[in-house]
Amino acid sequence: MPGMTDDYRALNGVQKAAVLMLALGEEQSARLFSMMHEDEIKEISAAMAQLGPVRSDVVEQLCTEFTENIGGAGNLVGGFENTEKLLLRTLPRERVAQIMEEIRGPAGRTMWDKLGNVNEAVLANYLKNEYPQTVAVVLSKVKPEHAARVLGLLPESFAMEVVMRMLRMESVQKDVLDGVERTLRSEFMSNLARSSRRDAHEMMAEIFNSLDRQAEHRFLGALEERNREAAERIKALMFTFDDLHRLRPPAMQMLIRTVEKDKLPLALKGASEKLRDLFFANLSERAGRILREEIEALGPVKLRDVDEAQAAIVALAKDLAAEGQIEISDSKDEEMVY
């Protein structure tokens, strides 16, 4: 049996956590364990089992240190950089890199939870190069609706092979499941985490797209004064209602057919004549006449309502483009002639 612990400063981080968990008692410790990852539970449990006797004054000193650190922390700022620095103080660099890649990846406590939050097109693109049996195991572990979307994106003959494997599959042996999970973590998830570190300008472009018109102009104007180059990069990445001129006629017609009918008159109420003409050019004479009448019948409208309607149409256009139903020209300067 290990000797009695008589110096709390000699304890490492995991051992301190183990002492605190024991001091908190079964009920509180159980609640904390329920919020931890399986690996964390194993690590702390192992430390608890190997602690041996701990003197009461050591427990008291440790609890005092903990409360003082928490109480004296003031405002806290969490982030990837701070987290990585803390981990590097107690873990090997390779292990920290693995943990940070997992954190930066999709949300979820287990590998299968994480896969359920991966875009189906991304997941299908990876799985189409795997063995059908592996794909069958993966799809059997994620939610049925997510599995259905992934299956629909796989090549038809390959998808049918996966379906047949799933039909014949009984309970998957634990070592097989562990092997698939290890492969997904080391290959797919780590690559996904690295590739998902988005460009800051792209992220800000999406945020600015979601602002109302006045706030967007205010922020972009202020940014131009401080960093014109950054402002220009963000504007180039943004897709606004005025950028709908980048749609070709078939795409514009698809958008008009799909948009909620009450949104279009409101959105065009605050649009330029040039953009209105673009919509009318893709409508029949009768439909164009009805739309003009609906716009006129609206009377005065709030700018906020116009912005919301235009934002809804922009979001729909981006969704249709993401689904491959329409194409948006890459160049903002590429005007279309009709």
N, C-alpha and C positions, 0 to 999 in steps of 0.2 A: 504493500500500500504506500502511495506517495506520502512524503512528510507533510507536516502541517504548514500551510502557506502563512508566513508571518510578515511579508513585505508586499503591499499592494502595488508598489512601483515596479516590482519585478514581473508583474503579470503582463502578458501581451493583450492586444485588443480583443481577441476571441475569448481569452480566459476571463477578462473583465466582464464581457457580455455574459458569460456563463455564470459568474458570481451574481451579477445583477438579476439574471433570470431566476436563479435559485432563491435569492432574497425576496423577490416579488411574490413568490408562491405559485401554486398550481394554476389557479384560475387566470391570473394576469399573464403568466408565462404562456398558457395555452392560447390566449388571444394574440399574443405577439408571434408565436410560432405559426399561427394560421395566416399571418400576413407575410411570411418569409418564403423564399424559394427553397426547394428540397435540399439543394446543396448547402445553403446557409444553416438549415435545421441540422443536417448531418454534422457540419463543422462545429457548431455550438454544442450539440449533444455530446460529441466526442470529447470536447473540452470539459464539459460538466462531469462526464464519467471519470475523467482522469484527474480532477482537481484534488480529491482527498479532503481532509479537514481544512477548513478556513477559519481562522480566528475571528471572533466577533468584532474586534477593533479594526481588522483589515476590511471587513464588510462595511463597517461604519465609515472608514476613511474613503473607501471606493464610492459609496453612495454620496458622501459629501462632495467628493471631486466631481461626480457626475452632475449633481444639482448645481454646483458652482459654475461648471462649464456651460450648462444650459441657461442658467439665470444670467450669466455675464455675457452671453453671446450677443445680446441686442438684436438688431435686424439681421436676418440671414439672407444670403443670396445663393440659391442653388443653381448649378449649371454643370455642363459636361467638364469644363476645365477644372473647377473646384473639386468635383468628384474624382477626376483622374488623379489630381495631386494627392488627395487623401489616400486613395488606394495604393499609390506608389510608395507610400510610407510604410506599408505593412505587407504588400504582396509583390511577387516578382513581376518585372515589366511585361513578360509575355502573357501572364495571367491577367494583368490589368488591361492589356490590349484586347484580349478575348472578351473580358467583361464589358468594356466600353463599346465594342462592336455589337454585342448583344443588346446593350442599352439603347444604342443609336438605331437599332433595327426596329421592326414593328412591335407594337405593344403586346403584352401577354405574359402570363406567369410561366407557362410551360411552352415547349417548342410547338405543340399543336395549337395552343392559343395564338402564338405569334403567327403561325401559318394562316390562321383564319383571318388575320388582319393584313395579309399580303394581297395586293391587287391581283385579281384572278388572271389577267393577261400575263403579268410577270411570272406568276407561279406556273401557268401552263407552258410558257416559253421555256422554263427550266425543266419541267417534268417530261416534255416531249422527247428529251434526249436520254431519259432514264429507262430502265427495264419496266415492262408493263406490271410485273409483280410489285416492284417498288412503288409505282404510281398507285396501284390498287391499295397498298398499305396506307399511303399518305391520305388518299381520298376517303378511306374508311375512318380516319381519325379526325377529320375536320367536319364542320357542320354540313349537313346535307345540302343546304342552299348554296353554300360556297363550293362544295364539291361539284354540284350541278353546273355552275357557271364555268368552272375550270374544265370539266369534261366537255362542255360545248365548244371550247376553244381548241381542243386537241384535234389532230388529224383524224378523220372519221374511222379509218381502219384501225389506227392505234387506239382510239377511244373505245372501240368495240372489243378489242383485245383486253383492255383494262376492265371493262364491264364484265367480261367472261371470267377474268381472274377474281374479281370481287364477288361474283356469284358463287365461285367454287371455294372461296376463302373461308376457312374456319377461324378459330381463335389463333391469333398470331403469337408465336413463341416470343418470350421476353427478350432473348438474346438477338433475335431478328429485329424486333422493334427498336431495341437499344442501338443496333448497328445503323438502322435507317436514320434514327434521331441524331446520332453522332455525325453521320455524313451530311445531313441537312444543316447541322450547326456549323460544321467546319468549312463546308463548301458554299452552300446557298446563302445562309444567313450572314456569314462574314462578308461575302461579296456584296450582298444586298445592303448591308450597313455602310460599307465603303462607298457604294455608288449612290446612296441616298443622301449623302451630305450635300445639301443643295446650295447653289450659288446664292449669296445674300441678296444680290440685285434681283434675281428671279423671285425670291421670297417676298421682297418689298414690293415688286410689281404686282403680285397677287393681292397683297394687303392694300395697296393704293387702288387697285381695281374695285375693292369692296367699300372704299370711302364714298361718301356723297360728293357731288361735283364741287361744291364750295371747299370742302375739306381737302379734296384731292388737289385743287389748284393752289390752295394755301400751302400745303406741305411741299408740293413740287416747286413752287416759287421760292420758298425758304431754302430748299435743298439746292436749287440752282445758284443761289447767292453763296452758299458754303462750298459746294462741290459740283460744279457744272457737269463734269464728266460722269459722275455717278447718276445725276439727274437724267442725263441723256440716255444712259444705259437702261435705267428703269423705264423711261418713256418708250424706248424701243421694244421692251419686253411686255409692256402693258397691252391689253386688248380691250378697247372701249367700244361704246355704241357707235361712235363715228368710224371705227375700223371695220364696220360691217361692209364698207365699200370693197373690202378685199374678197368678198364672196362672189363666186361666179353665179350666173343666173340659176342653174339647177340647184345650187346650194341655197341660194336666197329663197327659191320657191319651196324647198323642203322646210326651211326655217319658218316661213310664213304659214305653211300647212300645219306645223307642229306647235306653234306658239299659242298660248291661251288667248282667245279672241278679245277678251276685255283688256289685255295688256297692250296690244298693238296701237289702238287709237291714243291711249295715254302716253305711250313712249314717243310716238310721232308728234304729239302736241308740242313737245319741247325740242324737236329735232330741226336741223337746218333744212332749207328747201332742197338742197342737193341730195340729202339723205332720204327725204320724203319721196323725191322723184325716183330714187333707186328702188324703193318699195313698190311704188305705183307701177314702175316699168315691168315688174314681175307679177302683176295682177291683171286679170281680165278687165276690160273696160267697165263692166258692171260691178265687179268686186271693188275696183278702184273708186268708183263713184260712191258706193256704200261706205267705204272707209273714210273718204273725205267728209261725208255727211256726219259720220260718227265723231270725227275729230272736231268739227265745228259745233256739234251739239254738246260737247263737253263743257264749253264755257271756261271761265278761269279755273285753273287747277294749281295745287301746291307743287312747287318745284321738287319737294321731297318725294311726292307720289310719282312724278315723272322719272326721277332718278331711280326709284325702286323698280318701275316697269322696265326701264331701259336695262337695268342690271339683270333683271330676270331673263330678258331676251339674250343678253350677252352670255349669261351662264348656260342657257339652252344651246346657243351656237357652239360653245366650247364642249358641252356634253356630246352633241351630235358629231363634232369633229373627233372627239376621243373614241367614239364608237365606230368611226370610219364611215358614217353616213354622209358627211359633207367634208369638203376640203377648204381650209382657210389658207389663202396665199401667204407665204412667208414674209413678203416684203410689204412694209407699210406704204411704200411709195409707188407700188404697182397698181395704178388706177385701172379700172376696167372700162372698156368702151362698149356701149350697147346700141 
